[in-house]
């Protein structure tokens, strides 16, 4: 059952000190340690949590920041924008798509530019791509928890720069599949594992030695009982109807136990993600961590 605003506040406030301590970097742009400002961020998180219940497609797209500026994805899947749009470029794309729709030429209406949803959703307000003002880790977790509470699906969306890497991995997998007919190997799963190792930056920023938001989101799905489904061109996550509703306590404390807040536990974090995705703790890792 979805939480009321009061229940939502109690759930977060039980671990608000964990959020503050483990995400101290938020202080670079937010008044993270001030009570009245924290209330503001909690309110923003609840508005997003509440909006997920009205997601028109019953799904959420996960990926790098580039998906927020992909006009084809925005046109067909919409953005959340429960608190306003985060990026100015995304604002411009959303406005242009709404203008085109008013003129009967919107990309979401099937003008041939990119993927087209069967029933294009509203460009902003209840869409599947996260773009929110007042972003904090609490808000991001609210998206995952809200959608998981509603037993919605999650889909990986690739950024434009990731497309060539994926196509190479898929081509190699299909070649191996053609050469090894009769051998029982899950080639789409192999392709995704290879893709993640070649594109490890989607999970871990090696320049700053910190986890990416997608890594946090995948861990959240693992806590919520989701299961990955691998196909050529598609990776999505299905809910377990018997799983209990996720909580902020479970999410925040679980991340702390993994050492997500400290780059000293990089190998441990990646092992958890690898086991969740591939049932193999060493399936995906940052180069240099292979034997840790």
C-alpha positions in Angstrom: 0.0 0.0 0.0 1.3 3.5 -0.8 2.4 5.6 2.1 0.5 8.7 3.2 2.4 11.9 3.6 2.6 11.3 7.4 3.8 7.7 7.0 6.3 8.8 4.4 7.8 11.4 6.8 8.0 8.9 9.6 9.8 6.4 7.4 12.4 8.9 6.3 12.9 10.6 9.6 13.7 7.3 11.2 16.9 7.2 9.0 17.4 10.9 8.2 20.7 11.0 10.1 21.9 8.0 8.0 21.1 10.0 4.9 22.8 13.1 6.1 26.0 11.3 7.2 26.3 9.0 4.2 25.6 11.7 1.7 27.5 14.6 3.1 28.5 15.6 -0.4 25.0 17.0 -0.9 26.1 20.0 1.2 27.9 21.3 -1.9 24.6 22.6 -3.3 22.0 22.0 -0.6 21.5 23.0 3.1 21.5 19.3 3.9 21.9 19.7 7.7 19.3 22.3 8.4 16.0 20.9 9.7 13.7 23.2 7.8 15.5 22.6 4.5 15.5 18.9 5.1 11.7 19.1 5.5 11.7 20.8 2.1 13.6 18.0 0.5 11.4 15.4 2.1 8.3 17.2 0.7 9.9 17.1 -2.7 10.6 13.4 -2.4 7.0 12.7 -1.4 5.6 14.6 -4.4 7.7 12.4 -6.6 6.8 9.2 -4.7 3.1 10.2 -5.1 3.5 10.9 -8.8 4.9 7.4 -9.4 1.5 5.9 -8.5 0.1 7.8 -11.5 2.8 6.9 -14.0 0.9 6.4 -17.2 3.0 3.5 -18.5 3.6 1.7 -15.1 7.3 1.7 -15.8 10.5 3.7 -15.0 13.5 4.2 -17.2 16.9 4.0 -15.6 20.2 5.1 -17.1 22.8 7.9 -17.2 22.0 11.6 -17.1 22.0 11.7 -20.9 18.6 10.0 -21.1 17.1 13.3 -19.6 18.2 15.1 -22.8 17.1 12.5 -25.4 14.2 14.0 -27.3 12.9 10.6 -28.6 12.8 9.2 -25.1 11.2 12.3 -23.6 8.6 12.4 -26.4 7.5 8.8 -25.9 8.0 8.2 -22.2 7.7 11.6 -20.6 9.5 13.0 -17.6 8.5 13.0 -13.9 8.7 16.7 -13.2 6.7 16.4 -9.9 8.8 19.3 -8.6 9.7 21.0 -11.8 12.3 20.0 -14.4 15.9 19.7 -13.3 17.8 20.6 -16.5 17.3 23.6 -18.7 18.0 21.6 -21.8 15.3 19.1 -20.7 12.9 22.1 -20.3 13.6 23.2 -23.8 13.0 19.7 -25.3 9.8 19.3 -23.3 8.5 22.7 -24.5 9.4 21.9 -28.1 7.6 18.5 -28.0 4.5 20.0 -26.4 4.5 22.7 -29.2 4.8 20.0 -31.9 2.0 18.0 -30.4 -0.3 21.1 -30.4 0.6 21.4 -34.1 -0.1 17.7 -34.6 3.5 16.8 -35.4 4.9 15.6 -32.0 7.5 12.9 -32.0 5.3 11.0 -29.6 2.6 11.1 -32.2 4.6 9.0 -34.6 6.3 11.3 -37.1 9.1 8.8 -37.7 11.7 10.3 -35.5 12.9 7.7 -33.0 10.9 5.1 -31.0 7.2 5.7 -30.7 5.1 4.5 -27.8 1.7 3.0 -28.6 -0.1 5.6 -26.5 2.3 8.6 -26.0 2.1 9.9 -22.5 2.0 13.5 -21.3 5.4 15.1 -21.8 5.8 16.0 -18.2 4.2 15.4 -14.8 3.7 11.6 -14.6 6.4 10.3 -17.0 9.0 7.6 -16.8 12.2 9.6 -16.9 13.5 11.2 -13.7 14.1 14.9 -14.0 13.4 16.8 -10.8 14.3 20.1 -9.1 15.5 19.7 -5.5 17.2 16.4 -6.4 18.7 14.6 -3.4 19.5 10.9 -2.7 16.2 10.8 -0.7 14.3 12.0 -3.8 16.0 9.4 -6.0 15.2 6.6 -3.5 11.6 7.8 -3.4 11.3 7.1 -7.1 12.6 3.5 -6.7 10.5 2.9 -3.6 7.4 4.4 -5.0 7.5 2.5 -8.2 8.4 -0.7 -6.4 5.5 -0.3 -4.0 3.3 -0.1 -7.1 5.0 -3.3 -8.6 6.0 -1.3 -11.7 8.7 -2.4 -14.0 12.1 -0.8 -14.6 13.9 -0.6 -17.9 17.5 0.3 -18.7 17.8 3.1 -21.3 21.1 3.7 -23.0 22.7 7.1 -23.7 23.7 7.9 -27.3 27.4 7.4 -26.5 26.7 3.9 -25.2 25.0 2.8 -28.4 28.1 1.8 -30.3 29.5 -0.2 -27.4 26.2 -2.1 -27.0 26.0 -2.8 -30.8 29.5 -4.3 -30.8 28.7 -6.5 -27.8 25.4 -7.7 -29.4 27.1 -8.4 -32.7 29.8 -10.5 -31.0 27.1 -12.4 -29.0 25.1 -13.2 -32.2 28.3 -14.3 -34.0 29.1 -16.7 -31.1 25.5 -17.9 -31.1 25.7 -18.7 -34.8 29.0 -20.5 -34.4 27.9 -22.5 -31.3 24.5 -23.7 -32.2 23.4 -26.5 -29.8 25.4 -25.1 -26.9 23.2 -23.9 -24.2 24.5 -20.4 -23.5 22.3 -17.3 -22.6 23.8 -15.1 -25.3 21.8 -11.9 -24.5 22.9 -12.2 -20.9 26.5 -12.6 -22.0 26.1 -9.5 -24.2 24.9 -7.4 -21.3 27.6 -8.6 -19.0 30.2 -7.8 -21.6 28.7 -4.4 -22.2 28.7 -3.4 -18.6 32.4 -4.4 -18.2 33.3 -2.4 -21.3 31.1 0.5 -20.2 31.9 0.3 -16.4 31.4 4.0 -16.1 27.6 3.5 -16.2 28.0 2.0 -12.7 31.2 3.5 -11.3 32.8 6.9 -12.1 36.5 6.1 -12.2 37.6 9.7 -12.5 36.2 10.5 -9.0 36.1 6.9 -7.7 32.5 7.1 -6.7 29.4 5.0 -7.6 27.0 6.3 -10.2 23.3 6.8 -9.4 22.4 3.8 -11.5 24.4 1.6 -9.2 22.4 2.9 -6.2 19.2 2.2 -8.1 20.1 -1.4 -9.0 21.0 -2.1 -5.4 17.6 -0.7 -4.4 15.9 -3.1 -6.9 17.8 -6.0 -5.4 16.5 -5.0 -1.9 13.0 -4.8 -3.3 13.0 -8.4 -4.7 13.2 -7.5 -8.4 14.6 -9.9 -11.0 16.5 -8.9 -14.2 15.3 -10.1 -17.6 18.0 -10.0 -20.3 17.1 -9.8 -24.0 18.9 -8.5 -27.1 18.2 -4.7 -27.1 16.5 -4.9 -23.7 17.2 -5.2 -20.0 14.3 -4.8 -17.7 13.4 -5.7 -14.1 10.3 -7.5 -13.0 8.8 -7.2 -9.5 8.1 -10.1 -7.1 4.4 -9.7 -6.2 5.0 -11.6 -2.9 7.8 -9.2 -1.8 6.9 -6.7 1.1 6.8 -3.0 0.3 10.3 -1.5 0.4 11.2 1.0 3.1 13.7 3.9 3.4 15.2 2.2 6.4 15.9 -1.0 4.4 17.3 1.0 1.6 19.5 3.5 3.5 20.8 1.0 6.1 21.4 -1.6 3.3 23.5 0.8 1.4 25.5 1.6 4.5 26.1 -2.0 5.2 27.5 -2.5 1.7 29.8 0.5 2.2 28.2 2.4 -0.6 29.0 5.7 1.0 32.8 5.0 1.0 34.9 4.3 -2.1 37.0 2.0 0.0 34.2 -0.7 -0.5 34.1 -0.4 -4.3 34.7 -4.1 -4.9 32.0 -5.0 -2.3 29.4 -2.8 -4.0 30.2 -4.2 -7.4 30.1 -7.7 -6.2 26.5 -7.1 -4.8 25.4 -5.7 -8.2 27.1 -8.5 -10.1 25.3 -11.2 -8.0 22.0 -9.4 -8.4 22.3 -9.2 -12.1 24.2 -12.3 -13.1 24.3 -14.6 -10.0 28.0 -14.3 -10.1 29.8 -12.0 -7.7 32.7 -11.4 -10.1 30.7 -10.9 -13.3 31.2 -7.1 -13.5 34.0 -5.2 -11.8 36.1 -2.0 -12.1 39.4 -2.8 -13.7 42.0 -3.6 -11.1 39.4 -5.2 -8.7 39.3 -8.6 -10.3 41.1 -10.4 -7.6 40.0 -8.4 -4.5 
